[in-house]
């Protein structure tokens, strides 16, 4: 799950960007968990909220997202971080989140 992924990310990062709404309990928990693991973290809705000068001091920046964060926003953040900070992407702990439900007999 996403919380396990944040724990793993915290082991390999010195700063974590959590993408998601401040109204999202899930996203807020991810930020809190990263901080509990000892990693400075921010919760953002999008790329415009990142202070690139402030985060440029970090060597390893992790990025994660709440369940409701649009994939387009996640990709925009990752792409912009790579471009502005001359960084490389390394995916870790990619969890498959597909859920399948068996159809009721009357619909099969």
Residue, then its C-alpha position, 0 to 999 in steps of 0.5 A: x500500500x501507499x504507506x508501505x511505499x512511503x516507509x521505503x521511500x523514506x529510507x532512500x530520500x532526504x526530502x519527500x514531495x507528497x502530491x495530493x489535496x490538503x483536504x485528503x486524509x490519505x495524502x496528509x497521512x503520507x506526509x505525516x508518515x514521511x516526517x515520522x520516519x525523519x524525512x522533511x516533507x511537503x504536501x502539494x497540489x501541483x508543481x507551482x507550490x514547489x520552491x526549487x531553490x529551497x529543495x535544491x539542497x537535498x540530494x535525494x528527493x522522493x515523490x509519492x502521491x495520494x490515491x486521488x492525485x491525478x497521474x498527469x499532475x504526478x508526471x508533471x511534478x516528476x518531469x519538472x523536478x528532473x528538468x530543474x534539478x538535473x535529476x534522474x528518476x529511479x522508481x522504487x516499490x511500484x505497487x500494482x493497485x488493480x482491483x478486480x471484482x467477480x461479477x454476480x452470477x446474474x450478470x455473467 
